[in-house]
Amino acid sequence: MTATTPTTPASTEKTGARTEEAADVITGARERIDALDDRIIGLVQERMAISAVIQDARITSGGRRVNLSREMEILTHYSEALGKPGTSLAMTLLELCRGRI
């Protein structure tokens, strides 16, 4: 790690910015991203819990653990909203919520 010099304050060094103003913007934006990430994680955990309820009801009623047509709807929804990366995100969510198939 390099020492902080008067021309390279710690905040610019930590953010990669070249000015204090930019470092302040980056620091504030990173704090917002961290808060969003916490909310996203909470929502994913909530989705996992709801999915477990659905799977239990389906299995208890004699159905299969996974409903592939429903999963295709989810994949299409994410793909249309977010493009190709949306499909990868949906696959990850589905795996988290129902496990590997």
Secondary structure as UniProt FT lines:
FT   TURN            6..7
FT   HELIX           10..15
FT   HELIX           20..60
FT   TURN            61..62
FT   HELIX           68..82
FT   HELIX           84..98
//
